[in-house]
Amino acid sequence: MASSRTTVRVVVAGDRGTGKSSLIAAAASESFPEYIQPLLPPTRLPPDFYPDGVPVVIIDTSSSLENRGRLAEELKRADAVVLTYACDQPATLDHLSNFWLHELRRLEVKVPVIVVGCKLDLRDERHALSLEQVMAPIMRQFREIETCIECSAANLVQVPEVFYYAQKAVLHPTAPLFDQETQALKPRCVRALKRIFILCDHDMDGALNDTELNEFQVKCFNAPLQPAEIVGVKRVVQEQLPDGVNELGLTLTGFLFLHALFIEKGRLETTWTVLRKFGYDDDIKLRGDLLAVPSKKAPDQSVELTGEAVEFLKGVFSLFDNDKDGALRHSELEDLFSTAPESPWDEAPYKDAAERTLLGGISLNSFLSQWAFMTLRDPARSLANLIYIGYSCDPASALRVTSRRLADRKKQQTDRNVFQCFVFGPKNAGKSALLKSFLGRPFSDSYTSTSEDHYAVNDVDQLVGTKKTLILREIPEDGVKKLLSNKESLAACDVAVFVYDSSDEYSLKRTSELLLEVARQGEESGFGVPSLLIAAKDDLNSYPMAIKDSAKISQDVRIGAPIHLSVKERDLNSIFIRIVNAATHPHLSVPETEIGRTKKHYRQLVNRSLVLVSGMHLVQCFSVYMPVGIFVYLLYCSWDCRCCGWVGCLSCVCCKEKLLQLGTCLYYHQAISCC
């Protein structure tokens, strides 16, 4: 399987008179033209020119100073660069290493480079040095050089090979696979080949027997190996690497050795064919089209693991828990992710986001919580890693999209298993201490201001005996403005908590300001969220008016009274259960501002007017079918509609159903739009 590229753009550069245009013309016409214009237009080699079936577009360039800007533009657009020197002019080779290669680095042109010695027919053989002698020190200094070759356009010697190597360097690049300095396969390549080996080892005995080797060969290259060829492959491996073959067949070590050997011999297309047959792209990651991630229809939906995926993860945890101590040590976790491009939890925001055992391991609950966190935050990454570690079912069966929070609010319930809580508060209010306590980490008196979002994830046992996963996201005070600049910022939030230092009057004042900012954002965007006020540091003496002031803030926005706790004294007042309970009841504890209440009251008056006008029309139109008494009953019983939450709504689903049972008119449906 070839690369997904539809064309390869090769830019030819070098000193004037080194044979750039002659080289291009000879390659395109397969002859040496008598006259060549100074600068050729773009030249296209058709798809069937080389075996990969991808056309090559060759760009000629001028090295004159007045064209230096155009040259830089072309180099930056290149897929590969051919740098030329003249074999009969040693100074051009010196200028190539002293200027051209440095110029590519200055322009940050990070593509394969093919160094070509032109005019081979004119070189003075009395002072000839081998190409290896000439280029070895240059290639050590400039690792971006993919290949060096000498050619003669006049004699048509190795002319087509120049652009074949350029195309090959793009379609089958060395850099992702092989480290030229260490002369070894790169870690990501090793991980991908290990996964492929495991997938092909059907009997899971740690070796590829002859049948498995043949199946691998047919899958990748559409042709079986003859028995003599299998014996030959094993012999080559065993001679160089005794543990590469055992009595069961080719081992993983031997499989990796073979690919390193292919690359060293310039047969990179072999390894790339294998990788692409198993779904890898040029970055040695699974192609996006293989990741069937369900799409969200609205921003206030989320993505969770299905029960099937959770059961698979439980099995994986048990398999890699080698010492059966109920936790995965660092080495066991590394082994688990050894078939992924890298361990997904080694960097922020996942690193240190889950609870650890005393020995630094991760329990099953923490393991599943981390997966839930990654799924919510980056579903594609989560699905890819599920596949990397062996999830072989239909990818579509691994993830599910939850219902909209707005719909949950109307239903007054939710079926979500994972909740994200935004933690707001001023500096030194106790936000970080709250997150640490959630992960069972000890309290520390030292304070470090938080400059970026931090996360903590754990499971929470509800009083009814069910478990939910809770993700706490600490929002630094300085980051609130940036967060709220996005109108959909609260769509990902299931519940918000506002933490203040109960001993500090300013801390409470600033927290109330943050609460109002978030509440206003929720009202304007339609993504209002249940909110809790947390009085932290309850072990300290509160200021005289603290209780009265905090109670007034809660009453003003119509949320529950502040929850007092002390992380230092380990008196958490069941705060995490309370947070989850608030998230599971999305219609309660949503703060209201004075502006929001005014708008709501205005809408109620408008709805009431519409209902009265429509009621009069209904009575006139359907006096036979709807007696006034029944209509008045429907009219007034709908003032507190539980379906949509708006006063005076007769156009929501439940009220429409009542009216339809008695009969209504087309005009009514057109006159009132559902709130």
N, C-alpha and C positions, 0 to 999 in steps of 0.2 A: 504494500500500500504506500503510495507516494505521499509527500507532504500536501497540505491543503492549498499551497500556493498555486496561482494560475499563471504566473510569469516570474522570471528572475531578471532583475535589473542590474547589469554589470557596468561599472564606470571604469574606463581606462585612463590612467593618469601617469605622468612621468615627465622627465625633461624633454625639451624640444629636440627632435632629431633622433630619438631613441627607437622609433619604428612603431608608434602607436597606431597610426592610420593604416599603415601597410599590414600590420597584424590583423586588424579588423576586416579590411578588404579581402585579404587572403582567406580568412575563415569563412566569410560569407559567400565568396565566389569559387572557393577551392582552386584558385589560381592566383598568380602574382601579376597584378595589373601594371602596365607600363607607366600609366599616369595616375597619380592619386592627389586629390584636392587636399588642401592644408587641414581642413576640419570636416570630417564626415558627418552627415546627419545620422540620427538614431538608426541602428541596423538591427534587424530582427532575424534570429535564427529560428526556423519553424519548430513546432512540437516534435516532429519526427527526426529532428537532427540528432538528438541524444536519446538514450533508452528510457529515461524517466518521463518522456512525453510532455515536458514543460518548456514552452518557448523562452528564449533568452533575448533580451533587448540590450544591445551594447551601445554605450554612450561614449563617443569620442570627446576629448577635452583639449583645450589649449592651455599651455603653461605660461603664456605671456602675462605680464603684470596687469594689463588693462582688462584681462578676462578672469582675474583672480576671484572676483565676487561670484561670477557664474560657476566657476569651478567648485567653490565651496558649497554652493547650492546643490550641484549635482552629486557631490560626494555625500552630502547629508541624506540624499534620497536613495542612495545605493543600497542594494542587497549584498553586493560583494564589490571589492575594489581590486583591479589589476594594476599593479605598479610596474612600470617598465624601466629597464636600463639597457644600454647597448653593450653587447659583449666585446666590441672593439673599442669601447671608450670607458676605461676603468673609472674615470672621474664621475660618470653618471651613476655608477654603483655606489660610490662614496656619498654622492648627493642624495641618493635614495635613503640611505641610513641616517644621514646627517640632517636632512630636511623633510622628505616626503613622509616618512613614518612618524616623525614628530608632529608634522602638520595634521595628520589624521587624528592623532591624540588630542591636539589642541582644539580641533573642530568637534571632538567627541564623536567621531565616526567609529562606532563599535560593531563592525561587520567583518567577515572573513577577508583576509588579504592574500592575494596570489601574487608572488614576485616573479616576474618574467624577464629573462635575459634574451633580448631580441638580437637579430643580426648575427646569429651563431656562425653563419658561413663566412663572416668577415673577421672572426677572431684570429689573432696571431697565435698559432698553435705552439710556437716556441716558448711562450710565457703562460701557457694554459695551466689553470688550477682546476681541480675538480669542483663541481657545483657544491658538494658537501663541505669542502674546505672553505669555500668563499662564503657560504650562507650560514653555516653552523653557528658562528658567534653572533650573527645578526638575529637569527631565529631565537637564540637564547635570550636576547635582550628584548625582542618584540614578539611576545607569545601570540599576538593576533595573526601572525603570518601562518596561513594554513598549508600552503604548498609553494615550492620553488621549482621552476622549470625553465629550460632554455629552448629556444626555437629559432627557426629561420623561415621568414615569410617568403623569401626568394626561392628557397628549395622546398617549401611546404613541409618542413620538418616539425612535427609536434605542434602544429598550429591549432587543429581542432581540439587537442588535449587541453590547451590553455583555458578555453571557455567551458570545457567539460568539467575541469577541476573547480572552476568558479561556480558553475551551477551545482555541482555536487556539494561544495562547501556550504551552500545555502540550503539545499534540500536535505542534506545529511550532515549537519554541522558536528564538528568535533567537540566544541566547547561544553555543551551540556553533558557529554558522555565521559570525557577523558581529561584528566589533569596532566598537562604536558610536563609540568615541573616534577611531579611525583611519579609520573608514568604509571598511573593507576586509574581505575574507574572512579568516577565521582560518586559521592554518597547517594545522591538521588537516583542515579542510574542503577547502582547496586540494589537499592530498595525496590525499584520497579522490576528488575530482573528476578529478584527473590520472590516477589509476588507472582510473577509469571511462572517461575519454577514450581511454586506451591500449587498453583492452579492446574499445572500439567501433571503433577504427581498424584494421580487419581487414587492410588492405593495408600497414599500418605505414609510411605515407608522411608522417606528421606532420600530417595534416589529415583532417577528416570530409567526404567527398564527399556528394553528394545521396542516394545509396543508403544510405550508412552513417548519415546523419542520420535518414533515414526508419526504418531498422531500430531506431535508438535511440528514436525517438518511439513506435513501436509497442510496443517492450518496456516502456517506462515508462508510457505513457498509453493504450495499446490503440487508438490511432488514428493513421493516417499523416498526414503533412503534404502539403498540396496544393503543386504546383510554385510557385504564386504566393506561398504562405506561406514556402517555403524562400528564395525571392528576397527577400522582405520581411525575414526574420530576418538574412540576410547584409547587407542594406542598412543595417539599424539598427546592426549591429556595425561595419561599415566606416566609417560616418559618424562614430562616436564613437572608433573604434580602428582605424586603417588596417591595422595588421599582424594584426588579428583574423581577416582573411580573405585567402587568397591564391588563386592559380589552381587549386589542388587542392581547396580547400574551406575549412571553418571550422577555424582553428588552435586549439591549446590555449589560447592567450591569449584568443582570441575566445570560446571555450567558457566559460572562467572569468568573462569580462566579462558574458556573458549571465546567469549565475547571480547575480552581484553586482547586476545590474540587477533581476532578479526580487525579490531580497531588499529592495532599496531601495524598490521599489514595493509592498512588503507582501505579495508572493506567495511567502512562505516555503514553502508547501505544495508548490510546484513542485520546489524543490530537495530537500526532504525526500522527496518521492515518488521522485525519481531515486536518492537515497542508499539508501532502503529497498528498492527494486527490486534493487539490487546487494548486498544483504545487510548493510547497516550499521544499527547500533542508535542510540539517542539520544546516545551518547557518540562517535559516528562511529568505531566499531570494528566489526569483523565480529561478527555475532551468534554466540552460543555454539553454537547448534544446527547451524551450518555447519562447526564444527570437530570432525571425527570423530576425537577423540583416543582411542587404544586404552587401555583401563583395565587397571591392574595388579591381579592377584588377590591378591598378597601384597606386604608392604612391602619385601622383599628382592629384588624385581624392579626393573628399570630400563627406560627407554624410549630407543631409539636411532633415528637416521635409517636408512632403508633404502638399499640400493645405488642405487635409482632416484632417490631424493631427492638423494643425494650427486652423482650424475652431472648432475642439473639444476643444482646449485649450482656445479659446475665450469664449466658452460656460462655461467651468469650471471657468474661471476668473469671469464671471458675476455671477455664482452661489454662489461663496464664497465671493464676494464683498457684505457683508451683509448690510453695511450702504450706499451702492450705491454712494460712493464718487469718483469712478473711480480709486481707488487704493486699493491694498491689504495691510492692516496693518500686523504687525508681527504675531499677534494672528490668523488672517485670513489665513495667509500663512501656519502657523503651522497646522491649522485645515485642510487645503487643502492636506497637505502631511501626515496627521495623519494615513493614511493607507499604507504608505511606511515604510520600515525598519527604516529610519531616514530622516530628511529633507535634500535633496541633496545639498542645497546651504548654509549650515551652516559653511562649511569649505572652505579653499582655494582649487582651484583658483576661486570658484564661489562667495564666500563671498565678498561683497563690489565691485563686478565687474560690477554691473548695477546701473543706475541712480535711486536715491531715491527722494521721495517728501519731503517737508519741515517737515512733521510729521513722516518721516521714512518709508513711504509706498512705494509700487512698482506699477507703472502704467502698463496699458495693454501693451504698447510698450516695456517697460523694461522687463515685464514678458515674452513676446514672444522672446525678445532678449536673455534672460537668457537661455531659452529652445534651441534656435538656437545655442548658445555657447556650451551647454552641448552636443547637438547632434553632432556638429562638432568634439568636443574633445573626447567624449566617447559615441558613438552611442548605445552601449549595455545598459549603465546606463540610457540613455535618454529613450530608449524604455521600459525598466523595470519600470521606474517611470511613464511613460504614462499608463502602464497597472495597476500599483498600484493605480493610482488616478481615474481609471474607464474606460480607453480606451478599448472598447469591440469589436472593429472591428478586422479584420484580421491584426495581427502585421505587416505583410509584406506591408500593405497599409500605414504605418505611416512614413516610411523613404524612401529616394531615393538617389541613387549615381549619382553624377555629372559626366560630361564628363571630360576627361583628360585636364589639362591646356595646354599641348602641342598641343592638337587638337584644343582647343579654340584659341590658338595663330595662328594656320594656318588659321582658319576660320575668324580671326580678330574680334571675338565676343565671349561672354560667356552667358550661361543661369543661372549662379549661382545667388543665392539670398543672400548668406552669404560669406563675404570675411574676411580673416585673414591677418592682417598687422603686420609685424615684425618692431619694433621700435628700431633702433640701435643708438648708440651715446656714447661719453665718459661721465665720471662722471660729474655731475653738468651742463650738457648741456641743461637740461629742458625737459627730457623725461617724468618724473613722472608728471610734471606740465601739459604737453600736455594731458596725460591720464586723469588727474583730470578734466581738462577743458572739455573733451569729455563727462564727466558725470555731467557737470554743477556744479562742486564743486568750492568753492572760492579759489583764489590764496593765497599761503602762502609764506612768505619770508624765512621761516626756511627750511633748507636743510638736508635731511637724505639720505645717500647713499643707493642705492638699491642693495641688495645682492642676490635676487632671482627673477624669472620671475613674473611680475604683469600683470593683464589683465583688460581691460575696454571694455564693450560691449554696443552698442546703435544702434538705427536705424538712417539712414541718408536719408534725402529727396533729391533726385537728382533734377536737374533743370527741367528735363522732367516730373516730377511729380510722379515718381516711388520711392518706398522705398527699401533700401537694409540694411542688418544688417552688421555692421562693428565691428570686434573684433581687438582691439589693444593689442599686446603682447609686453611688454617692456622687452628687452634683456639687462641685466646688462653688462657693459663693460667687467667685469671679466668672464662672462659666454659665450662670443662669441666664444672663442677657443673650448670650450667643445661642443657647439652647432654645429659648423662647422666640428667637428671631425666625425660626421655622414654624410655620402655622400648624404643621402636623406633628410637632415635637411630642405632644402628649398622647398621640395615638398609640404609641408603644408602651404607655404607662397604664398598669392596671390599678395601681393605688399609689398615693403619694404620702409621705410622712414629712413633717416639718419639726426639726429638732432645735431646741434652744437650751441654753444654760440657765437653769431655774434660779441661779444665784445672781444673774446679771440682767439688769433692767434693759440695757441696750440690746442684749442678745434676743430678748423677747420682742422688743420693738422691731428689730430687723427681721426676725422670723415672721412677724405679722405682715410686714411689707412683702416678703417673698410669697406668703400664703395668698395675699390679695393679687399679686402679679400672676401667679399660676392659676388662680380661680378665674381671673379675667380672661386669661388665654383659653381656658377650658370653655368658658361661655361663648367667646367669639368664634372659636374653631368648632364647637360642638363635641369636643373630646374631654369634657369634664370628667374628673376621676374622684373616687372616694378618697378622703383625706383625713389624716390623724395628726393631732398636735402632741408632740412628745416633750415633756419636761425632764430633761436629762440632768445628771449630777445632783440627784435628789439627796445625796449624802451631805451636800453643802447647805449652809443656811440661806434660805431665800430672802430676797429683799422685801421690805414691809408690805408693799401693795401687789406682790407677785400673784397671789391666788385670785384676787379681784380682777387684776388686769388680764390674766390669761383666760379667766372665765368669760370676761366681756368679749375677748377676741373670738372665742368659740361660739358664743351666742350670736355675735354680729354676722358670722358667715354660716351659722346654723349647722355646725358639726359638733361631735361629742366633746366632752370636757377633756382637758389635757391629761395624758397618761404619764404618771410620774414613775421614774425608774432611776437606778444607780448601777451603772456598769461596774464601777469600782467595788461596790458592796455585793455584786452579783444578784441584785434585786431587779430583775428584768420585767416583772409584772406581766408575764405571759405576752410580751409585746409582739413576738413573731406570730403567735396564734391569732392575735388581734388583727395584725396586718393581713393575714391570709383570710380571716373572716370578713374583713372589710372588702377585700377583692372579690370574694365569692358572693357578695351582695352589692353589685355595682350601682344599684338604684339608691343606695343609702349613703349618707355622710358626704355627699357631693357639695362642696362649699358654694355659697351664693354671695355675690357682691351686691351692693346697693343698686348699682347700675343694672346688673342682671335681673334683680327683682323688679325694677321699674319696667324693663323691657317685657318681662314675663307678664306683669299685670296689664301692660298695654295689649299684648297678644290675647289675653283673656277677654278684655273688653271687646276687641275686634271679633273674636270668635263668638262671643255672646250675641253681638249685633247680627252676625251672619246667621246664627241659629234662629234668632227671633224672626228675621226676614224670611228665611227658608221655611220656618214653621208656619207662618201665615200663608205662604204659597201652598204648602202641603195641605193645610186645612181646606183651602179653596179648591185644590185640584182633586182631593181624595176624601171629601166629606162623606162619601158613601162607604169607602173602604177603611177610613181611619177616623173614628170619632174623636172629637176634641179632647175628651178626657184621657184617651189612650195616648194621644200625641203629647199632651202636657206631661203625662207620666214619663214618657221617653225623654222629653226635653229636660226635665229636672233631674232625672236619675242619671243623666249623662254629664252633669256638671263636674263630677269627680271621676273622670274616666281612667280606669286602671290600665287600659291598653296603651294609650299614647301619653298620658300624664298631663294633657292640657285641659283646662276648664272649658266646658261648653263645646266640645268637639263632637259633632254628629257624623263626621265623614271618615272616622277611623273604621277599621274592619269590623270590630264587634258591634258598633252602633249601626253600621250599614246593614249588617245581617239582621238586626232587630227590625229595622225599617222595611227591609226587603220581604220579611215574613208577612208584613201587613200591606205591602204594596207601596210603590213610590213612583216618581216620574223622572224622565230623562233630564229634564231641566234641573232637577235637584243635584244630580251627579255632576253636571257641568258647572253649576253655580258655586259649589263649595269644593275647594281642593283640600286634600287631607293635610293636616298639620304635621 
